[in-house]
Amino acid sequence: MDTKTIILGTAGHIDHGKTALVKALTGIDTDRLKEEKERGITIELGFASLSLPSGRQVGVIDVPGHERFVKNMVAGAMGMDLVVLVVAADEGIMPQTTEHLEICRLLGVKKGLVVLTKKDLVEKEWLEMVTEDVSNFVSGTFLEDAPVLAVSSVTGDGLDELLRILDEMVSEVVPKAPVGPYRLPVDRVFTIKGFGTVVTGTSISGQIRLGDEVSIYPKGMTARIRGIQIHGKEAQEAHPGMRTALNLQGIDTEDVSRGDVVATPGSLHASYLVDLNFLYLAGAGRPLRHRSPVRFHVGTAEVIGRVLLQGDELVPGSEAYIQIMLKEPVAVLSGDHYVIRSYSPIRTIGGGRILHPVPRRRKRTRPALWTELDILAKGGPADIIGYHLERAGVRGLSRSELAMRSSIYGKRLARELEPLLSSRKIICSEGEGQRLVHGKVCEALKEQALDILRTFHNDNPLVQGLSKEELRSRLFPIAGVTGPAFQSPNHQITKSPNQRLFQMLLSDLVKSGKVAQEKDLVRLSTHHVTLGDEEKELRSKLELIFKQAGFQPPFREDALGRVEGHEKAADKIFDLMVREGILMRLKDDLYYHHSALDKIKDMVIRFIKEHGELSINEFRDLAGGLSRKYMIPLLEYLDNQRVTIRIGDKRKLRGGNVEC
């Protein structure tokens, strides 16, 4: 076990001896600011390294106890593995003792102990009474069965026993695994001459190495890691739980501030809206009303926001799903703990876990939007994955986007996806920029495609089918979704994810026998063009017109005009004849009956075989004196059909392999 990744934090009321206790244990005075020295109170977070009897090294965070600086205490508690709740023996439980314990509970601290300081200032009977009071105070909390020790930072009495117990507790702490993106909530920013911008904080997830690129959230700016220090010592990498200083290259101190998060590029998204599982503390005093202004604390950030409730209010002691609408964006992940403090007067009123880091607005008039949060709060990994993909709709999510929303990463995400993909509950579009799409979304798209084709066939019974591109554009009509291409990670332009998804859906429909695809046309497999007696008569009339016209057919509009009174129906019959190959388009509105083209082709082949070549004048005479408006399209048609090849003003047979 890498014991250097363990963080021990203090908590407790102002002037109860937290800083003195840390100095007695470590030899380090964590009051580093001039103002702190003059006022005798801790304002900012203090840091020290503690050597335990076993040789284990742990980082120590000393938090301020004054009520005005509870926001700094919240920032320190975020990274704690163990907490030492400090209570002065001569005063006992005080307001910030209660608030700090509540904050630790809300932030997910699970283990710690209670230390009664200033043992040297009280009588034995008083100490016994305070010890009993403290035991009753922590009853029902995560410190219920924790050790309660009395010490004196002045005389050193009890410190050896405290170190022994801390050593035992630290040995039982399981270090945080370096999974997910690297994240460091920034609590200090400063400049070192010759080095540049330095940020400090406690690494809470992932890992970072010297030279790696990072992003500063929520701003989204990028920088490179020029140097790393862990507990004041140079290091090559940082892991979760480590007290870390990062020297950032390519960014000024004005570009980063306390509350920002240094993280793996592309791993977070800034959002003004966050879904929360919220515990409203019983001691809050009064109901919390919809849209009440509050102070939202997450990581090292404090942001003003408004609470959005499903109902009109929450009573103290209740638990509910809420949204918070923030004045400034935050970059968080699901599962992160947070604390909410009232706007005025300022006090801790609740907290809990983040359920969705980038949600949609949940309207009070739609209860289903709130009850679905049960999945995020209580569901298993597969349920949570399914939820996010179903809500993503046709756009789907990349694996990195899914990981960000679900907080499921790496091999664990791959394990969870494997059975979902194999059972086709989730569909993965192949190729670059692949997207994961929920199976229900795909099935809905298939039904929608079938409905589009049904409607099209009903409206156009004489049309064989709908073009593939037209079907795709009707299926994905939203701007930005149907774009023809997108930039892949290696900067190559490739098909959009929805083009690939459409092709997958179409292939499934064809394989199922529900849809038939003929070249670029798509139709229901049950659809066949059937002509009535009147329509058959129209087709016969049109075909006769073109047959009799031979090499000089009428243009389309002229032909349709010869069936006066039936132009609209004739227009559809005309298109049908083109699709069936009865009529063939050569240019613009010039169409020929297929038999005329076969005849002219046969005549040209025979002529060239006999004479070796064909001139324009010879072609005109061969075809019965055609004008150029017919000759040129016919000659170009023969060239395009690879029957002839033009050499100067002459035509010869192409390749000599055309038979009569």
C-alpha positions in Angstrom: 0.0 0.0 0.0 1.3 3.5 -0.9 0.7 5.2 2.5 1.7 8.5 1.1 -1.7 8.7 -0.5 -3.5 8.9 2.9 -4.9 12.3 3.9 -5.6 13.1 7.6 -7.7 16.2 8.3 -8.7 18.1 11.3 -12.2 19.5 12.2 -13.6 21.4 15.1 -14.5 24.8 16.6 -12.3 27.8 16.5 -9.5 27.9 19.1 -10.0 24.3 20.2 -6.4 23.6 19.5 -6.3 22.0 16.0 -3.3 23.9 14.8 -1.4 23.4 18.0 -2.2 19.6 17.9 -0.8 19.4 14.3 2.3 21.3 15.3 2.8 19.0 18.4 2.5 15.9 16.1 4.5 17.1 13.1 6.6 20.0 14.3 5.1 22.1 11.5 3.2 25.3 12.2 0.4 25.3 9.6 -0.6 29.0 10.3 1.4 30.4 7.4 -0.2 33.7 6.8 0.7 36.9 8.7 -2.9 37.6 9.4 -3.3 34.1 10.9 -0.3 34.8 13.2 -1.6 38.1 14.3 -5.2 37.0 14.9 -4.3 33.5 16.3 -6.8 31.7 14.1 -6.5 29.6 11.0 -8.0 31.3 7.9 -6.6 29.2 5.0 -6.0 25.5 4.8 -2.7 24.4 6.4 -0.7 21.4 5.4 1.9 19.2 7.0 3.5 15.8 6.7 3.2 13.4 9.6 5.6 10.5 10.3 3.9 7.7 12.2 5.7 5.1 14.5 5.6 2.5 11.7 7.4 4.8 9.3 4.2 5.5 7.3 3.9 9.1 6.0 0.5 10.8 5.8 -0.5 14.2 4.7 -2.3 16.4 7.2 -4.8 19.2 6.4 -5.5 21.7 9.1 -8.8 23.4 8.5 -10.1 26.7 9.9 -12.6 26.6 12.7 -14.1 30.1 12.6 -17.6 30.2 11.2 -16.5 32.9 8.7 -14.1 30.4 7.1 -16.2 27.3 6.9 -16.0 27.4 3.1 -12.3 26.8 3.5 -13.0 23.9 5.8 -15.3 22.4 3.2 -12.5 22.6 0.7 -10.2 20.8 3.0 -12.6 18.1 3.9 -13.1 17.0 0.3 -9.9 15.0 0.2 -9.9 13.5 3.7 -9.5 9.8 4.3 -9.5 10.2 8.1 -10.8 13.0 10.2 -9.6 14.1 13.7 -12.6 15.9 15.3 -10.9 18.2 17.8 -12.9 19.3 20.9 -11.3 21.5 23.6 -11.7 19.8 27.0 -12.3 23.1 28.7 -15.2 24.1 26.4 -16.8 20.9 25.0 -19.2 20.8 22.1 -19.5 24.2 20.3 -21.4 25.4 17.1 -18.6 24.7 14.7 -18.0 21.3 16.2 -21.5 20.4 15.1 -21.2 22.0 11.7 -17.9 20.5 10.9 -19.1 17.0 11.8 -22.2 17.5 9.6 -19.9 18.7 6.7 -17.7 15.6 7.1 -20.7 13.4 6.9 -22.2 15.2 3.9 -18.9 15.0 2.1 -18.6 11.2 2.6 -15.9 11.0 5.2 -16.3 7.5 6.7 -13.7 7.1 9.4 -11.9 9.1 12.1 -11.5 9.7 15.8 -12.2 12.3 18.4 -9.4 14.1 20.2 -10.0 16.1 23.4 -7.3 18.8 23.5 -6.2 21.0 26.4 -6.3 18.1 28.8 -3.8 20.0 31.0 -6.4 22.8 31.7 -9.1 20.7 33.3 -9.7 18.4 36.3 -10.2 14.7 35.9 -13.9 14.8 36.8 -14.5 17.6 34.2 -12.6 15.6 31.6 -14.7 12.5 32.3 -17.9 14.6 31.9 -16.8 16.1 28.6 -15.8 12.7 27.3 -19.3 11.4 28.0 -20.8 14.4 26.4 -18.7 13.9 23.3 -19.6 10.2 23.1 -23.3 11.1 23.2 -22.7 13.8 20.6 -21.2 11.5 18.0 -23.7 8.7 18.7 -25.5 7.8 15.4 -22.7 9.3 13.3 -19.8 7.7 11.5 -17.7 8.5 14.6 -20.1 6.5 16.9 -17.6 3.7 17.6 -14.5 5.9 17.1 -11.8 6.2 19.8 -12.0 9.3 22.0 -8.6 10.4 23.3 -7.6 13.2 25.6 -4.2 14.9 24.9 -2.2 18.0 25.8 -0.3 19.7 23.0 1.6 21.7 25.6 2.8 18.8 27.8 2.7 16.1 25.2 0.5 13.9 27.4 -1.5 11.4 25.3 0.3 12.2 22.0 2.2 8.8 21.9 -1.1 6.9 22.3 -2.7 9.2 19.6 0.1 8.4 17.2 -0.2 4.6 17.9 -4.0 4.7 17.2 -3.5 6.8 14.1 -1.0 4.3 12.8 -3.4 1.5 13.2 -6.2 3.4 11.6 -4.1 4.5 8.7 -3.0 0.9 8.1 -6.6 0.0 7.5 -7.4 2.7 5.0 -7.6 1.5 1.4 -5.9 4.1 -0.9 -8.0 5.5 -3.7 -7.3 3.7 -7.0 -6.1 5.9 -9.8 -9.2 5.4 -12.0 -10.9 7.9 -14.1 -9.6 11.3 -15.2 -7.0 13.1 -13.2 -8.6 15.9 -11.1 -7.1 18.4 -8.7 -9.5 21.0 -7.2 -7.3 24.1 -6.8 -7.1 25.7 -3.4 -4.1 27.9 -3.9 -2.5 29.7 -6.9 0.8 31.6 -6.8 3.9 32.4 -8.8 7.5 31.2 -8.1 10.2 33.2 -9.7 11.8 31.3 -12.5 9.1 28.7 -12.6 5.8 30.5 -13.2 2.3 29.5 -12.2 1.9 26.9 -9.4 -1.4 25.5 -8.2 -1.9 23.3 -5.1 -4.7 21.0 -4.0 -5.4 17.4 -3.1 -5.5 15.0 -6.1 -8.9 13.3 -5.9 -8.9 10.9 -8.9 -6.8 9.5 -11.8 -3.1 10.1 -12.2 -0.9 12.7 -13.9 2.7 12.6 -15.0 5.4 15.2 -15.6 5.0 16.6 -19.1 1.3 15.7 -19.4 -1.2 18.2 -20.8 -4.1 19.3 -18.6 -7.1 21.5 -18.9 -8.3 24.1 -16.4 -12.1 23.8 -15.8 -14.6 25.3 -16.1 -12.6 27.7 -18.3 -11.4 25.0 -20.6 -7.8 26.5 -21.0 -4.9 24.1 -21.5 -1.5 23.9 -19.9 1.4 21.5 -19.5 2.8 20.0 -16.3 6.3 21.4 -15.9 6.8 20.1 -12.3 5.2 18.1 -9.6 5.7 18.2 -5.8 4.0 15.7 -3.4 4.0 16.9 0.2 6.8 19.3 -0.7 9.1 16.8 -2.5 9.8 16.6 -6.3 7.9 13.8 -8.0 7.3 12.3 -11.5 3.6 11.7 -11.0 0.6 12.3 -8.7 -2.1 9.9 -7.6 -5.4 10.3 -5.7 -5.1 11.3 -2.1 -1.8 13.1 -2.6 -1.3 16.6 -1.4 0.0 18.0 -4.7 1.6 21.1 -6.2 1.7 21.5 -10.0 3.9 23.9 -11.9 1.9 24.8 -15.0 3.5 25.9 -18.2 1.6 28.0 -20.7 -0.8 29.7 -18.3 -0.7 32.8 -16.1 -1.8 33.1 -12.5 -4.6 35.3 -13.7 -6.0 32.4 -15.8 -6.6 30.0 -12.9 -8.1 30.6 -9.5 -9.3 28.8 -6.4 -12.3 26.6 -7.2 -11.0 25.7 -10.6 -10.2 22.0 -11.4 -7.0 20.9 -13.1 -8.0 17.7 -15.0 -7.4 15.4 -17.9 -8.3 17.2 -21.2 -11.8 16.4 -22.4 -12.8 14.7 -19.2 -15.2 17.3 -17.8 -17.9 19.6 -19.0 -18.9 23.0 -17.5 -22.5 23.3 -16.5 -24.7 25.9 -14.9 -27.2 23.1 -13.9 -26.6 20.0 -11.7 -28.8 17.2 -10.5 -28.4 16.4 -6.8 -29.4 13.9 -4.2 -30.0 16.3 -1.3 -30.3 15.8 2.5 -31.8 18.8 4.1 -30.4 18.8 7.7 -32.8 18.5 10.5 -31.1 21.4 12.2 -31.7 23.7 9.3 -34.6 25.4 11.2 -37.1 26.3 8.6 -38.5 24.9 5.3 -36.4 25.4 2.1 -38.5 27.0 -0.6 -38.3 26.6 -4.3 -35.7 29.0 -5.9 -34.2 29.9 -2.6 -30.7 31.4 -3.0 -27.9 29.2 -1.5 -24.1 28.7 -1.5 -23.0 25.6 -3.4 -19.7 24.1 -2.3 -18.0 21.4 -4.4 -14.3 20.7 -4.4 -12.7 24.0 -3.6 -15.4 26.1 -5.3 -18.1 28.2 -3.7 -20.8 29.3 -6.2 -24.1 31.1 -5.6 -27.1 29.4 -7.0 -30.8 28.8 -6.6 -32.4 25.6 -5.5 -35.0 24.1 -7.9 -37.5 21.8 -6.2 -40.2 19.5 -7.5 -42.6 20.9 -5.0 -42.9 24.3 -3.2 -40.6 23.5 -0.2 -38.6 20.9 1.7 -39.0 20.5 5.5 -35.9 20.0 7.7 -34.8 16.4 8.0 -36.1 15.4 4.5 -34.2 13.9 1.6 -35.1 14.8 -2.0 -33.9 15.1 -5.6 -33.2 18.7 -6.5 -31.5 20.7 -9.2 -29.3 23.7 -8.5 -29.1 26.6 -11.1 -25.7 28.3 -10.7 -24.5 31.8 -11.4 -21.2 30.5 -12.6 -20.5 27.1 -14.2 -18.9 24.2 -12.3 -17.1 21.1 -13.7 -18.1 18.0 -11.6 -18.7 14.3 -12.0 -21.6 12.1 -10.8 -20.8 10.7 -7.4 -19.0 13.9 -6.2 -20.0 15.1 -2.8 -21.1 18.6 -2.1 -22.3 20.9 0.7 -25.0 23.6 0.5 -25.0 26.6 2.9 -27.7 29.1 3.3 -27.3 32.5 1.6 -27.9 34.6 4.7 -27.3 34.0 7.5 -24.6 31.6 6.4 -24.7 28.1 7.8 -24.6 24.6 6.6 -28.1 23.3 5.7 -27.4 20.1 3.7 -25.5 18.2 1.1 -25.2 14.9 -0.6 -24.0 13.4 -3.9 -24.1 14.7 -7.5 -26.3 12.5 -9.7 -26.0 14.2 -13.1 -23.2 16.7 -14.0 -24.8 18.0 -17.2 -28.6 17.5 -16.9 -31.5 18.9 -18.7 -33.9 21.3 -16.9 -36.4 19.3 -14.9 -39.8 21.0 -15.0 -42.0 20.9 -12.0 -45.0 20.0 -14.1 -43.4 16.8 -15.3 -43.0 14.4 -12.3 -41.5 11.7 -14.5 -38.4 13.8 -15.0 -37.8 13.7 -11.3 -38.7 10.1 -10.5 -36.3 8.9 -13.2 -33.5 10.2 -11.0 -34.1 7.0 -8.9 -32.1 5.2 -11.6 -29.1 7.5 -11.0 -29.4 7.4 -7.2 -30.2 3.7 -6.7 -29.6 1.9 -10.0 -26.7 -0.4 -10.9 -24.0 0.4 -13.5 -26.0 -1.2 -16.3 -29.1 0.9 -15.3 -27.1 4.1 -15.2 -25.4 3.4 -18.6 -28.8 2.6 -20.1 -30.3 5.8 -18.7 -27.7 8.1 -20.1 -27.7 6.5 -23.5 -31.5 6.4 -23.8 -31.6 10.2 -22.9 -28.9 10.9 -25.5 -31.3 9.7 -28.2 -30.1 9.4 -31.8 -26.9 11.4 -31.2 -25.7 8.7 -28.8 -22.6 9.2 -26.7 -18.9 8.5 -27.2 -17.3 6.2 -24.6 -15.6 9.2 -23.0 -18.9 11.1 -22.8 -20.6 8.1 -21.3 -17.8 7.8 -18.7 -18.1 11.5 -17.8 -21.8 11.2 -17.2 -21.8 7.8 -15.4 -18.4 8.1 -13.6 -17.7 4.5 -14.8 -14.2 4.3 -16.4 -11.7 2.1 -18.1 -11.8 -1.6 -17.7 -14.9 -1.4 -15.5 -16.8 0.5 -18.2 -15.7 -2.1 -20.8 -16.9 -4.9 -18.6 -20.3 -3.3 -18.1 -20.7 -2.6 -21.8 -19.7 -6.0 -23.1 -23.0 -7.9 -22.2 -25.1 -4.9 -23.3 -23.4 -4.8 -26.7 -23.5 -8.5 -27.2 -27.3 -8.5 -26.4 -27.7 -5.5 -28.7 -29.3 -3.5 -25.8 -26.7 -1.0 -26.9 -25.6 -0.5 -30.5 -22.1 0.8 -31.4 -21.7 2.5 -34.7 -18.5 1.2 -36.3 -15.6 3.2 -37.7 -14.0 6.4 -36.4 -15.8 8.6 -34.0 -18.0 5.6 -33.0 -21.0 6.4 -30.9 -23.0 4.2 -28.5 -26.7 4.3 -29.0 -29.4 2.7 -26.9 -31.1 -0.3 -28.5 -34.5 1.2 -27.7 -33.5 4.3 -29.7 -32.5 2.1 -32.6 -35.7 0.2 -32.6 -37.7 3.4 -32.5 -35.7 4.7 -35.4 -36.5 1.5 -37.4 -40.2 1.9 -36.7 -40.0 5.5 -37.7 -38.3 4.6 -41.0 -41.0 2.1 -41.7 -43.6 4.7 -41.0 -41.9 7.1 -43.4 -41.9 4.5 -46.1 -45.5 3.6 -45.5 -46.6 7.3 -45.8 -44.4 7.7 -48.9 -45.9 4.7 -50.6 -49.5 5.8 -49.7 -48.8 9.3 -51.2 -46.9 7.9 -54.2 -48.3 4.5 -55.1 -46.7 4.7 -58.6 -43.2 5.4 -57.3 -41.0 2.4 -56.7 -39.3 3.7 -53.5 -37.7 6.6 -51.6 -34.1 7.5 -52.2 -31.8 6.3 -49.5 -30.5 9.9 -48.8 -34.0 11.2 -48.6 -35.0 8.6 -46.1 -31.9 9.4 -44.0 -32.6 13.1 -44.0 -36.2 12.5 -42.9 -35.1 10.2 -40.2 -32.5 12.6 -38.8 -34.0 16.0 -39.5 -32.3 18.0 -36.7 -29.8 20.6 -37.8 -26.3 19.5 -36.8 -27.3 15.9 -36.6 -27.3 15.2 -40.4 -24.1 16.9 -41.2 -22.2 15.1 -44.0 -19.0 14.7 -42.2 -17.1 15.4 -38.9 -13.6 15.8 -37.7 -12.2 12.5 -36.3 -9.6 12.4 -33.5 -6.8 12.1 -36.1 -8.1 15.1 -38.0 -9.4 13.1 -41.0 -12.8 14.0 -42.4 -15.1 11.0 -42.3 -18.8 10.1 -42.3 -20.9 11.4 -39.5 -21.9 9.0 -36.8 -25.6 9.2 -37.8 -24.7 8.2 -41.4 -23.1 5.1 -40.1 -26.0 4.5 -37.7 -28.5 4.9 -40.6 -26.6 2.4 -42.7 -26.7 -0.1 -39.7 -30.4 0.4 -39.2 -31.1 0.0 -43.0 -29.1 -3.2 -43.1 -31.0 -4.6 -40.1 -34.3 -3.7 -41.9 -33.2 -5.4 -45.1 -32.0 -8.5 -43.2 -35.3 -8.7 -41.4 -37.1 -8.7 -44.7 -39.2 -5.6 -43.9 -37.4 -3.4 -46.4 -36.0 -3.9 -49.9 -33.1 -1.8 -51.3 -32.6 -1.6 -55.0 -29.6 0.5 -55.9 -30.3 3.9 -54.3 -34.0 3.3 -53.7 -35.5 1.9 -50.5 -39.0 0.5 -50.3 -41.2 -1.6 -48.0 -40.7 -5.2 -49.2 -44.5 -5.5 -49.5 -44.7 -2.5 -51.8 -45.0 -3.1 -55.6 -46.3 -0.6 -58.2 -49.7 -1.8 -59.5 -51.4 0.1 -62.3 -55.1 0.4 -62.7 -56.8 0.2 -66.1 -56.7 4.0 -66.6 -53.0 4.1 -65.6 -52.2 1.2 -67.9 -53.9 3.0 -70.8 -51.8 6.1 -70.1 -48.6 4.1 -70.1 -49.5 2.5 -73.4 -50.3 5.9 -74.9 -47.0 7.4 -73.7 -45.0 4.4 -74.9 -46.7 4.5 -78.3 -45.8 8.2 -78.6 -42.1 7.5 -78.1 -42.0 4.3 -80.1 -43.6 6.1 -83.2 -41.3 9.1 -82.7 -38.2 6.9 -83.2 -35.0 8.9 -83.3 -36.8 12.3 -82.9 -38.9 12.0 -79.7 -40.9 14.8 -78.2 -39.5 16.5 -75.1 -41.1 15.5 -71.9 -43.5 18.4 -71.5 -44.6 18.0 -75.1 -45.3 14.3 -74.6 -47.3 14.9 -71.5 -49.3 17.6 -73.3 -50.5 14.9 -75.8 -52.5 13.2 -73.0 -54.6 16.3 -72.3 -56.6 16.2 -69.1 -54.4 13.6 -67.5 -51.1 15.5 -67.2 -50.7 14.9 -63.4 -51.2 11.2 -63.6 -49.1 11.0 -66.8 -46.3 12.7 -65.0 -46.1 9.9 -62.4 -46.5 7.3 -65.1 -43.7 8.9 -67.1 -41.3 8.6 -64.0 -42.4 5.0 -63.5 -41.5 4.3 -67.2 -38.1 5.8 -66.6 -37.5 3.7 -63.5 -38.6 0.6 -65.3 -36.2 1.3 -68.2 -38.9 1.8 -70.8 -37.8 5.4 -71.3 -34.2 6.5 -71.0 -33.1 10.0 -70.3 -30.2 11.3 -72.4 -30.1 15.0 -71.6 -32.3 17.5 -69.8 -35.9 16.7 -70.9 -34.8 14.5 -73.8 -35.9 10.9 -73.4 -35.8 8.0 -75.8 -37.7 4.7 -75.9 -35.2 1.9 -75.1 -36.0 0.2 -78.5 -34.9 3.3 -80.4 -31.6 3.4 -78.5 -31.0 -0.3 -79.2 -31.7 0.3 -82.9 -29.4 3.3 -83.2 -26.7 1.3 -81.3 -27.0 -1.6 -83.7 -26.9 0.6 -86.8 -23.7 2.4 -85.6 -21.9 -0.8 -84.8 -22.7 -2.3 -88.2 -21.6 0.9 -90.0 -18.3 1.2 -88.2 -17.6 -2.5 -88.7 -18.1 -2.0 -92.4 -16.4 1.4 -92.8 -14.0 1.6 -89.9 -15.2 4.9 -88.6 -18.2 7.2 -88.4 -18.4 11.0 -89.0 -21.1 13.4 -87.8 -22.4 13.8 -91.3 -22.5 10.0 -91.8 -24.3 9.6 -88.5 -26.9 12.2 -89.6 -27.5 10.4 -92.9 -27.6 7.0 -91.1 -30.3 8.2 -88.7 -32.4 9.8 -91.3 -31.4 13.4 -91.3 -31.4 14.3 -87.6 -30.8 17.8 -86.3 -27.9 18.5 -83.9 -30.3 18.7 -80.9 -30.8 15.0 -81.3 -27.5 13.9 -82.9 -25.1 15.3 -80.2 -27.0 13.7 -77.2 -27.2 10.3 -79.1 -23.5 10.3 -80.0 -22.6 11.2 -76.4 -24.9 8.5 -75.2 -23.0 5.9 -77.3 -19.7 7.2 -76.0 -20.9 7.0 -72.4 -22.1 3.5 -73.0 -18.6 2.6 -74.1 -19.9 1.6 -77.6 -17.9 4.3 -79.4 -14.9 6.4 -78.7 -14.4 9.9 -80.2 -11.2 10.5 -82.0 -11.2 14.1 -83.4 -14.4 14.4 -85.4 -14.8 10.7 -85.9 -16.2 7.8 -83.9 -14.7 4.3 -83.7 -15.8 1.2 -81.8 -14.3 1.1 -78.3 -12.0 -1.8 -77.7 -13.3 -3.7 -80.8 -15.2 -6.1 -78.6 -18.7 -4.9 -79.3 -20.8 -7.6 -81.1 -23.6 -7.0 -83.5 
